[in-house]
């Protein structure tokens, strides 16, 4: 009985008789695969990154700064000399401490070659976050306004 039901069902009927049968495959271009060299180089390339241990040796890391909108994630060093600002953001000594009343002044370059941490600072808008971590404390600030100070001001 089951056999007869299967033979009489719609599943065995031809669905579309207007379709043309496929008689040949479309032509395909032959391409050569380049040879791959999976051998390791005889000598490993030299590390060109600066030795940050030596650079930070005489510096005090006072915290971390994160600005998600412009993808900043950097150490904050005490001081603003060239060696500090090339590899980190500098805290201007004598201008307040994070978490205390008053101004907390950070410096950083914004060019592409030398200390680029604040390169896109002009893209910050109201309500963007700046997060400072010092020890176990996290301080979150919101940008209230953004403006350019001219060199003569």
C-alpha positions in Angstrom: 0.0 0.0 0.0 2.8 2.4 0.9 4.5 1.7 -2.4 1.4 2.6 -4.4 0.9 5.9 -2.5 4.5 7.0 -3.3 4.1 6.2 -7.0 0.9 8.2 -7.2 2.1 11.2 -5.3 3.0 14.6 -6.9 6.7 14.1 -5.9 7.3 11.9 -8.8 5.6 14.1 -11.4 7.6 16.4 -13.7 7.4 19.9 -12.3 8.4 22.2 -15.2 8.5 20.9 -18.7 9.6 24.2 -20.2 13.1 24.0 -18.8 15.9 23.1 -21.2 18.1 20.3 -20.0 21.7 21.2 -19.2 23.9 19.5 -21.7 27.3 21.1 -21.2 29.2 23.1 -18.5 30.1 26.8 -19.2 33.7 27.3 -20.2 36.1 28.2 -17.3 39.4 29.9 -17.6 42.5 28.1 -16.4 44.8 30.0 -14.2 48.1 29.0 -12.7 48.5 29.1 -9.0 51.7 30.8 -8.0 54.2 28.7 -6.1 54.3 29.4 -2.4 57.5 29.5 -0.4 56.7 28.1 3.1 60.3 28.1 4.3 61.2 30.2 7.3 63.8 33.0 6.6 67.3 32.1 7.7 67.5 35.1 10.0 64.5 36.7 11.9 63.9 40.4 11.1 65.3 42.8 13.6 62.9 44.4 16.0 62.7 48.1 15.1 60.3 49.0 18.0 61.9 51.3 20.6 62.8 49.7 24.0 60.1 51.3 26.1 61.6 49.9 29.3 64.6 52.2 28.7 62.5 55.1 27.7 60.2 54.8 30.8 63.0 53.9 33.1 63.3 57.4 34.7 59.6 58.3 34.3 56.7 57.8 36.5 53.5 56.4 34.9 50.8 58.2 36.8 47.8 56.7 35.0 46.1 55.7 31.8 44.0 57.8 29.4 41.3 56.3 27.1 39.2 58.3 24.6 37.1 55.7 22.9 35.8 58.0 20.1 39.2 58.7 18.7 40.7 55.3 19.8 43.2 56.7 22.3 44.6 54.3 24.9 47.8 55.6 26.3 50.0 55.8 29.4 50.2 59.2 31.3 53.7 60.0 32.3 54.7 62.7 34.8 56.5 65.4 32.8 56.3 67.0 29.4 59.7 66.5 27.9 60.2 65.1 24.4 60.9 61.6 25.5 57.6 61.5 27.4 55.4 63.0 24.7 56.8 60.8 22.0 55.6 57.6 23.6 52.8 58.7 26.0 50.6 61.6 27.2 52.3 63.9 29.7 50.9 65.4 32.9 52.1 68.9 33.3 53.7 69.0 36.8 52.3 71.5 39.2 48.9 71.8 37.4 46.6 69.8 39.6 46.1 66.1 40.3 43.4 63.8 39.0 40.5 63.6 41.4 41.3 66.8 43.2 39.8 70.3 42.8 41.4 72.4 40.1 42.6 71.8 36.6 44.4 68.6 35.6 46.5 69.4 32.6 47.6 66.8 30.1 49.8 67.4 27.0 50.2 65.4 23.9 51.2 65.9 20.3 48.8 65.5 17.4 51.0 65.1 14.4 51.5 61.8 12.5 55.2 61.3 13.2 56.0 62.3 16.7 53.5 61.3 19.5 50.2 61.0 17.6 47.9 60.4 20.6 45.8 63.6 20.2 45.9 63.5 16.3 42.1 63.4 16.1 41.2 65.4 19.1 39.3 67.9 16.8 36.8 65.1 16.2 35.6 65.1 19.8 32.1 66.4 20.3 29.9 67.2 23.3 29.2 64.1 25.4 32.2 62.1 24.1 34.0 60.4 27.0 37.5 60.7 28.3 38.4 58.1 30.9 41.4 58.5 33.2 42.5 55.5 35.3 44.9 56.2 38.3 45.6 53.2 40.5 42.2 51.6 41.4 40.3 54.8 40.6 38.5 55.5 37.3 37.5 59.0 36.4 35.1 59.5 33.5 34.7 62.9 31.9 32.3 64.1 29.2 33.4 66.7 26.6 31.2 69.8 27.0 32.5 71.8 24.0 35.3 71.7 21.4 37.1 74.7 20.0 40.4 75.6 18.4 42.8 78.0 20.2 44.8 80.0 17.8 48.6 80.1 18.4 48.5 83.8 19.3 45.9 83.3 22.0 
